[in-house]
Amino acid sequence: MASSCRRPEHSAPPDVFYNEEEAKKYSQNSRMIEIQTQMSERAVELLNLPEGQPCFLLDVGCGSGLSGDYLSEEGHHWVGVDISTAMLDVALDREVEGDLIVGDMGHGMPFRPGTFDGCISISALQWLCNADKRTHSPPKRLYTFFSTLYSSLSRGSRAVFQLYPENSEQLELITTQAMKAGFSGGMVVDYPNSSKAKKFFLCLFAGVSGVLPKGLGSETSDKTVPNQVQYSGQRCRFKNMKGKSAKKGRDWILEKKERRRRQGREVRDDTKYTGRQRRPHF
């Protein structure tokens, strides 16, 4: 589970590590943009939000706003929280649609009870497992974060965290504090037998227990398996350096319909007319 290379959270505190130089990568590195957007898409699928209904979501560790771009693309409104001012500056330069707040996850979420319909977080939660200051206690900081997040979510909603755990002890620490704060749920592991594609998602339920989604088994997992949401094998959303997708084209429509089918929703059959711009009839 642990990586052989040095982990970012061992190099410096997040507000120091994500400086201007590091932040620029999140608007200039197309591979990084692609990975962040894919993980955001997976996290939103695990949220299992109502079909066709705009939701108000929280993005914890929003960084440069790549995950927020996907939320906006799906028609949702969002608020992003991040400790790095350099990353938030990049988000402002990119003119993201969400509201941005500077804040430390370990200090808790400063929102009124029941504010959000869901929460996502990409590659941020593992930072709370490190004590960057003498006064930092990882269990206490995790509990403060989870307890205030639980309060800020509407009952019946979900929170999904993509994370890079260092070891099994770290996973146990995180899940223990989440359950102590009132959440139910557990860990969803995608591609558990792959060293490169393996991804961890902590899927939490606020107030109402739900069925934990299944992790993806392989890059070509069976599309007939219900309850399994998968990545599409082909993507056309990474056409520019800001991670914006080419909306409403045929490929975009086909990909979105395929996601809906994998979620078990009723979708019209594809035809040669799908995505074609029709001339008006009088």
C-alpha positions in Angstrom: 0.0 0.0 0.0 2.8 2.4 0.8 4.7 4.0 -2.1 8.4 3.5 -2.5 8.8 7.2 -3.4 8.6 9.9 -0.8 5.0 10.9 0.0 4.1 14.6 -0.3 2.8 14.8 3.3 6.2 13.7 4.5 7.9 16.5 2.7 6.2 19.5 4.2 2.8 20.7 5.6 0.2 21.1 2.8 0.2 24.9 2.8 4.0 24.8 2.3 4.2 21.8 -0.2 1.5 23.3 -2.5 3.4 26.4 -3.3 3.1 28.5 -6.5 5.4 26.1 -8.4 3.4 23.0 -7.4 0.1 24.7 -7.9 0.9 25.6 -11.6 1.1 21.9 -12.4 -2.7 21.6 -11.8 -3.4 24.0 -14.6 -0.6 23.0 -17.0 0.0 19.2 -16.7 -2.6 17.5 -18.9 -2.0 14.1 -17.3 -2.6 15.5 -13.8 -5.7 17.2 -15.0 -7.0 14.0 -16.6 -6.4 11.9 -13.4 -8.0 14.5 -11.1 -11.1 14.7 -13.3 -11.4 10.9 -13.6 -11.3 10.6 -9.8 -13.8 13.4 -9.4 -16.1 11.7 -11.7 -15.9 8.4 -9.8 -16.4 10.2 -6.5 -19.6 11.9 -7.8 -20.9 8.6 -9.1 -20.4 7.1 -5.6 -22.4 10.0 -4.2 -25.4 8.6 -6.0 -27.0 12.1 -6.4 -30.6 12.4 -7.6 -30.9 12.3 -11.4 -31.3 15.7 -13.1 -31.4 17.6 -9.8 -28.8 20.3 -9.1 -27.2 19.8 -5.6 -25.2 22.0 -3.3 -21.9 20.2 -2.7 -18.8 20.6 -0.6 -15.3 20.0 -2.1 -12.8 19.5 0.7 -9.2 20.1 -0.5 -10.5 21.6 -3.7 -7.1 22.9 -4.8 -7.1 24.5 -8.2 -10.7 23.6 -8.8 -10.4 20.7 -11.2 -12.9 18.6 -9.2 -15.1 21.6 -9.0 -15.1 21.9 -12.8 -16.6 18.5 -13.0 -19.3 19.4 -10.4 -20.2 22.5 -12.4 -20.2 20.4 -15.6 -22.8 18.1 -14.0 -25.0 21.1 -13.1 -24.2 21.3 -9.4 -23.3 24.2 -7.2 -20.3 23.9 -4.9 -18.1 25.4 -2.2 -14.4 24.5 -2.1 -12.2 24.5 1.0 -8.4 24.3 0.8 -5.5 25.3 3.1 -3.2 26.3 0.2 -3.6 29.9 -0.9 -1.4 29.2 -4.0 -3.8 26.5 -5.1 -6.8 28.7 -4.6 -5.1 31.5 -6.6 -4.9 29.1 -9.5 -8.6 28.3 -9.1 -9.4 32.0 -9.2 -7.2 32.5 -12.3 -9.1 29.6 -13.9 -12.4 31.4 -13.1 -14.0 28.3 -11.5 -17.7 28.6 -10.7 -17.7 27.6 -7.1 -17.1 29.7 -4.0 -13.6 29.3 -2.4 -12.6 29.3 1.3 -9.2 29.1 2.9 -9.3 26.7 5.7 -7.6 23.8 7.5 -9.6 20.6 7.5 -8.3 19.7 11.0 -9.9 22.8 12.4 -13.3 21.6 11.3 -15.9 22.7 8.7 -17.4 26.2 9.5 -20.9 25.6 8.0 -24.4 25.6 9.4 -26.1 22.2 10.0 -27.6 20.5 7.0 -26.0 23.0 4.5 -24.8 20.5 1.9 -26.3 17.7 -0.1 -23.0 15.8 -0.3 -19.3 16.1 -0.1 -16.3 15.0 -2.2 -12.6 15.1 -1.5 -9.8 14.2 -3.9 -6.3 13.3 -2.5 -6.6 15.3 0.7 -7.7 13.3 3.6 -4.4 11.5 4.2 -2.8 14.8 5.1 -4.7 14.8 8.4 -2.8 11.6 9.5 0.4 13.6 10.0 1.3 15.9 12.9 2.9 18.9 11.2 3.0 20.8 14.5 3.8 19.8 18.1 0.2 20.6 19.0 -1.3 18.4 16.2 -3.0 15.2 17.2 -4.1 13.2 14.1 -7.0 11.4 15.9 -8.3 14.6 17.3 -8.0 16.5 14.0 -9.7 13.7 12.1 -12.6 13.6 14.6 -13.0 17.4 14.6 -13.1 17.3 10.8 -15.6 14.4 10.6 -17.9 15.6 13.3 -18.2 19.1 11.9 -18.7 17.6 8.4 -21.4 15.3 9.6 -23.2 18.3 11.0 -23.0 20.3 7.8 -24.4 17.5 5.7 -28.2 16.9 5.2 -29.4 13.6 6.6 -29.3 10.8 4.0 -26.5 12.4 2.1 -23.0 10.9 1.4 -19.4 12.0 1.6 -16.8 10.4 -0.7 -13.1 10.7 -0.1 -10.5 9.5 -2.6 -7.3 9.1 -0.6 -3.8 7.6 -0.7 -3.4 5.7 2.6 0.1 4.9 3.6 -0.7 1.7 5.4 -3.6 -0.3 7.0 -3.1 1.4 10.3 -3.8 4.8 8.6 -7.0 3.4 7.1 -8.1 2.1 10.5 -7.4 5.5 12.1 -9.4 7.3 9.5 -12.4 5.0 9.5 -12.5 4.8 13.3 -12.8 8.5 13.7 -15.4 8.8 10.9 -17.6 6.2 12.6 -17.0 7.8 16.0 -18.4 11.1 14.5 -21.6 9.4 13.5 -21.0 8.2 9.9 -21.6 4.8 8.6 -20.1 3.3 5.5 -16.7 2.0 4.6 -13.9 1.7 2.1 -14.5 1.1 -1.6 -11.4 -0.2 -3.4 -11.2 0.0 -7.2 -9.0 -2.4 -9.1 -7.6 -4.0 -5.9 -5.2 -6.3 -7.8 -3.6 -3.6 -9.9 -0.5 -1.7 -8.5 -1.1 1.3 -10.8 -4.9 1.6 -11.1 -5.8 0.7 -7.5 -7.8 3.5 -5.8 -9.2 3.9 -2.4 -12.6 5.7 -1.8 -14.0 6.2 1.7 -17.8 6.2 1.2 -19.7 7.6 4.2 -23.4 7.9 4.9 -24.8 10.7 7.0 -27.8 9.8 9.2 -29.1 6.9 7.1 -27.2 3.7 6.5 -26.9 2.6 2.9 -25.5 -0.3 0.8 -21.8 0.2 0.3 -21.1 0.4 -3.5 -18.9 -2.3 -5.1 -15.4 -1.4 -6.2 -14.4 -1.8 -9.8 -12.6 -5.1 -10.5 -10.7 -4.4 -13.7 -10.3 -1.9 -16.5 -12.8 -4.0 -18.5 -15.2 -5.0 -15.8 -18.5 -6.6 -16.8 -21.0 -3.9 -17.7 -23.9 -6.2 -16.9 -23.0 -6.1 -13.2 -25.6 -4.0 -11.4 -24.6 -1.4 -8.8 -21.2 -1.0 -10.5 -20.2 2.3 -11.9 -17.1 2.3 -14.1 -14.9 4.7 -16.0 -15.5 4.9 -19.7 -12.7 3.4 -21.7 -12.5 6.4 -24.0 -12.5 10.0 -23.0 -12.7 13.2 -24.9 -12.9 15.7 -22.1 -9.2 16.7 -21.9 -9.0 19.0 -25.0 -7.4 22.0 -23.2 -5.2 22.7 -20.3 -8.0 23.8 -18.0 -9.7 20.4 -17.8 -12.9 21.7 -19.4 -14.8 19.1 -21.4 -16.2 19.4 -24.9 -19.9 19.4 -23.8 -22.9 18.3 -25.8 -21.0 16.6 -28.6 -21.9 13.0 -29.6 -19.1 11.5 -27.6 -20.0 13.5 -24.5 -23.7 12.4 -24.8 -22.8 8.7 -25.4 -20.4 8.7 -22.4 -23.0 10.3 -20.1 -25.7 7.9 -21.2 -23.3 5.0 -20.5 -22.7 6.3 -17.0 -26.4 6.4 -16.4 -26.8 2.8 -17.6 -24.1 1.7 -15.2 -26.0 3.4 -12.4 -29.1 1.3 -13.3 -31.1 4.2 -14.7 -33.4 4.1 -17.6 -31.8 5.5 -20.7 -33.0 5.6 -24.3 -31.2 3.4 -26.8 -28.4 4.8 -28.9 -29.1 5.5 -32.6 -27.3 7.1 -35.5 -29.2 10.2 -34.6 -27.8 10.4 -31.0 -26.1 13.7 -30.6 -26.8 14.9 -34.1 -27.9 18.5 -34.5 -31.3 18.4 -36.1 -32.7 21.0 -38.4 -35.9 22.7 -37.2 -39.2 21.5 -38.7 -42.0 23.9 -39.5 
